[in-house]
Amino acid sequence: MKSSAKSLLISLAVFLLLCVAALFAVFLYLTEQGPGDAIHGLNNAARLTLYKYGMVDKLFSGEIKRLYLDTCTRKCHGKDVIEKNPRTAAEWEAVMTRMKASDRAGITDRHAETITRYLQSNFLSNVPTVLPEKTMKFVKLHLWRSDFGESDLFLDLIYIPYEHRKLLPYLGVRSAPTDDRAAFFVVYVNTHQGSVPPWDFSQLVTLHVNNGIGQSANAWKVLYEDGQRHHNQGVLVFPNIDTDQATDMEIKMRLPGLGMRTFQWKLPIPALSEGDPVEH
C-alpha cells in the first residue's frame, strides 16, 4: 500500500514537472526568448510583484527601468510621450499622483514613488514645461538664468516682475507678495549625484541693482522637496527694490563649499505682448 502511494506521488511529481516544462517551452516559443532571458525575465517579474507588496526592500536599476516601461509605456502610451517631454521634479510627481487614480493607471503608492524617482533622474527639466512654447521662449530670454550645473548642483532662477505675476501659477507658486516693488524669484535646485543641502537662501544671497550695494533677501520659502533631497524649489523675496531707473540686476550667491554663483538680468524687462499666450 505504501509502495503504491509512493509510486503515485512520484508519477504525479513527474507529470507536474512535464507540464511545467511544456508550459515553459510554449512561453519560450511565444515570446521568442532564449531560456536564459526567459528565466531572467520571470525572476524580474517575481521581484517586482514582491516589491509591490513590500516583500522586497529595494530594486536594482534594471528592475526599476522595467517597472517604468511596464507601467508607463506599455499600458498607457509610447516612450516618446515621456522621454521627449522632460518635466521638473515637482511636475513629474504631480503626473504620477494623477496616474495613481483608479480611473487612470491605478499605480500603487510604492510603485508610483519608485517611478517618480526614475523619471526625475532620467527625464528632468530644470525649468517648468507647462507654459506654451512662445511664452517659454520669452521666459528663457528675459527672466530665466542658470549656472548650468557646476559641481553637479544645478541652480535655475526665474525673475518675476510685478507685471508678470500672472505666470506664477504655472510655475507652481500660489501666492506672491502684494508689494509691486518686491523683487520675486522662483528658484530651482537639482543634483544628480549628491543631495541638496538644507540651505536658507535668504542667508546666502544678495541682490545688486546697477552694481550697487547688495540688498539681503527678506524671505526664502520652500515650495517643493523630493523625498531623497535631489530636487528643491522655492521662492526668494527682496523687499522694496527700486528698478524704475535700473539697467541691470545681479544676484550673488555664496554657497558653502561651492564658492560664488552669479546671475544677471538686463532691465527693464519687456512686457508680454497681447499675443503671447499664458495657457496652452
C-alpha positions in Angstrom: 0.0 0.0 0.0 2.8 2.4 1.0 4.7 1.4 -2.2 1.7 2.2 -4.3 1.2 5.6 -2.7 4.8 6.4 -3.2 4.7 5.5 -6.9 1.6 7.6 -7.3 3.3 10.6 -5.8 6.4 10.1 -8.0 4.2 9.9 -11.0 2.3 13.0 -10.1 5.5 14.9 -9.5 6.9 13.8 -12.9 3.6 14.8 -14.5 3.7 18.2 -12.9 7.3 18.7 -14.0 6.5 17.8 -17.5 3.6 20.2 -17.5 5.8 23.0 -16.2 8.4 22.1 -18.9 5.8 22.1 -21.6 4.4 25.5 -20.4 7.9 26.9 -20.3 8.6 25.7 -23.9 5.4 27.3 -25.1 6.3 30.5 -23.3 9.8 30.5 -25.0 8.1 29.9 -28.4 5.5 32.7 -27.9 8.0 35.2 -26.5 10.8 34.3 -28.9 13.3 34.3 -26.0 16.2 32.0 -25.1 16.0 30.0 -21.8 18.4 32.4 -20.0 16.5 35.5 -21.0 13.2 33.9 -20.1 14.4 32.9 -16.6 15.8 36.3 -16.0 12.5 37.9 -17.1 10.5 35.7 -14.9 12.8 36.4 -11.9 12.4 40.2 -12.5 8.6 39.8 -12.7 8.6 37.9 -9.5 10.7 40.5 -7.7 8.5 43.4 -9.0 5.5 41.6 -7.6 7.1 41.0 -4.3 8.3 44.7 -4.2 4.8 45.9 -4.9 3.6 44.2 -1.6 6.6 45.3 0.4 8.3 41.8 0.4 11.4 43.2 -1.4 13.0 46.3 0.1 14.9 47.6 -3.0 15.0 47.1 -6.7 18.1 47.0 -8.9 18.5 49.7 -11.6 17.4 47.3 -14.4 14.3 46.3 -12.5 13.4 49.9 -11.9 13.6 50.6 -15.6 11.5 47.6 -16.4 8.9 48.8 -13.8 8.8 52.1 -15.6 8.5 50.5 -19.0 5.8 48.0 -18.0 3.8 50.6 -16.1 4.1 53.7 -18.2 4.9 52.8 -21.8 3.2 49.5 -22.4 -0.1 50.2 -20.6 -0.6 53.9 -21.3 1.4 55.2 -24.3 4.7 55.1 -26.1 8.1 56.1 -24.7 8.3 59.3 -26.8 5.4 60.9 -24.9 7.5 60.8 -21.7 11.2 60.8 -22.9 10.8 63.7 -25.4 8.9 65.8 -22.9 11.1 66.3 -19.7 9.4 67.9 -16.7 10.5 69.4 -13.4 10.8 67.2 -10.4 7.5 68.7 -9.0 5.7 68.2 -12.3 6.7 64.5 -12.5 5.4 64.0 -9.0 2.1 65.6 -10.0 1.9 63.4 -13.1 2.4 60.2 -11.0 -0.1 61.4 -8.4 -2.7 61.6 -11.2 -1.6 58.2 -12.5 -2.4 56.6 -9.2 -6.1 57.3 -9.6 -8.2 54.1 -10.2 -9.6 55.5 -13.5 -6.1 56.1 -14.8 -3.2 53.6 -14.4 -4.1 52.6 -10.9 -0.5 52.5 -9.8 0.3 51.7 -6.2 1.9 54.3 -3.9 5.1 52.2 -3.7 5.4 51.8 -7.5 4.5 55.4 -8.1 7.2 56.7 -5.8 9.9 54.5 -7.5 8.8 55.5 -11.0 8.7 59.2 -9.9 12.4 59.0 -8.8 13.3 57.3 -12.1 11.6 60.0 -14.2 13.2 62.8 -12.1 16.6 61.2 -12.6 16.4 60.5 -16.3 13.9 63.0 -17.9 14.3 66.1 -15.8 13.7 69.7 -17.0 15.3 72.4 -14.9 12.5 74.8 -15.8 8.7 74.5 -15.9 7.2 73.0 -19.0 3.5 73.9 -18.6 3.7 77.2 -20.4 3.2 77.5 -24.2 6.3 77.4 -26.3 6.1 81.1 -27.3 5.8 82.2 -23.7 8.5 79.9 -22.6 10.9 81.4 -25.1 10.1 84.8 -23.5 10.8 83.4 -20.0 14.1 81.9 -21.0 15.2 85.0 -22.8 14.3 87.7 -20.3 13.5 86.0 -16.9 15.4 82.7 -16.6 19.1 82.4 -15.6 21.1 79.2 -14.9 24.6 78.3 -13.8 24.4 75.1 -15.9 25.3 72.7 -13.1 28.7 73.5 -11.7 29.8 70.8 -9.2 26.7 68.7 -10.1 24.4 71.3 -8.4 22.1 72.9 -10.9 20.7 76.3 -10.0 18.0 78.0 -12.1 16.4 81.3 -11.2 13.3 82.9 -12.8 12.8 86.6 -12.0 9.1 87.5 -11.9 8.5 91.3 -12.0 5.1 92.5 -10.7 3.8 92.9 -14.2 4.5 89.3 -15.0 3.0 87.6 -11.9 0.2 86.0 -13.9 3.0 83.5 -14.8 3.3 82.3 -11.1 0.5 79.7 -11.0 2.2 77.9 -14.0 5.5 77.9 -12.1 4.0 76.1 -9.0 3.6 79.4 -7.0 0.2 80.0 -5.4 0.9 83.3 -3.6 3.1 86.3 -4.1 3.8 89.5 -2.2 1.4 92.3 -2.8 4.2 94.9 -2.8 4.7 95.8 -6.5 8.4 96.8 -5.8 9.4 93.5 -4.3 11.8 91.5 -6.4 10.5 88.0 -6.6 12.5 84.9 -7.8 11.5 81.3 -8.3 14.5 79.1 -7.6 15.1 75.5 -8.7 17.9 73.4 -7.2 18.7 70.0 -8.7 21.5 67.5 -8.3 22.0 64.1 -9.9 24.7 62.5 -7.7 24.6 64.2 -4.3 21.9 65.8 -2.2 20.6 69.4 -1.9 21.8 70.9 1.3 19.1 72.4 3.6 20.2 75.9 2.8 18.3 79.0 3.8 18.9 81.0 0.6 17.9 84.2 2.3 21.1 84.0 4.3 23.3 83.2 1.3 22.3 85.8 -1.3 22.4 89.5 -2.1 20.7 91.4 -4.8 22.6 94.3 -6.6 20.9 96.9 -8.8 23.2 98.9 -11.1 26.2 97.4 -9.3 25.1 99.0 -6.1 25.3 97.8 -2.5 23.8 94.3 -2.0 20.3 94.0 -0.6 19.6 91.0 1.6 16.6 88.8 0.9 13.6 89.3 3.0 12.4 85.7 2.8 13.1 82.2 1.4 10.2 79.8 1.2 10.5 76.2 0.1 7.7 75.1 -2.2 8.8 71.6 -3.1 11.2 69.0 -1.9 11.5 65.4 -3.1 12.0 62.6 -0.7 15.6 61.9 -1.5 16.9 65.5 -1.4 17.8 65.6 -5.1 15.3 68.4 -6.0 14.2 71.6 -4.4 12.0 74.5 -5.4 11.4 77.7 -3.6 10.9 81.5 -3.8 13.2 84.3 -2.8 11.8 87.7 -2.0 13.7 91.0 -1.8 11.5 93.9 -0.5 11.2 97.4 -1.9 13.8 97.2 -4.8 13.6 100.3 -7.0 14.1 99.1 -10.5 12.5 102.1 -12.3 15.8 103.6 -13.4 17.8 100.4 -13.3 19.6 99.0 -16.3 20.9 95.7 -14.8 20.4 93.5 -11.8 22.5 90.8 -10.3 22.1 88.1 -7.7 25.2 86.8 -5.9 25.1 83.5 -4.0 27.8 82.5 -1.6 27.3 78.7 -1.3 29.1 76.9 1.5 31.9 74.8 0.0 31.0 75.8 -3.6 32.0 79.4 -3.8 30.2 82.3 -5.6 27.5 81.9 -8.1 26.2 85.0 -10.0 23.0 85.6 -12.1 22.4 88.7 -14.1 19.4 90.3 -15.8 19.1 93.3 -18.1 16.4 95.8 -17.1 13.7 96.8 -17.7 12.0 93.5 -18.6 9.8 94.0 -21.6 6.0 93.3 -21.3 4.4 90.2 -22.6 2.5 91.2 -25.7 -1.2 90.6 -26.0 -0.5 87.9 -28.5 1.7 85.9 -26.1 -0.4 83.2 -24.5 -0.1 82.1 -20.9 -2.2 79.0 -21.0 -1.9 76.2 -23.6 
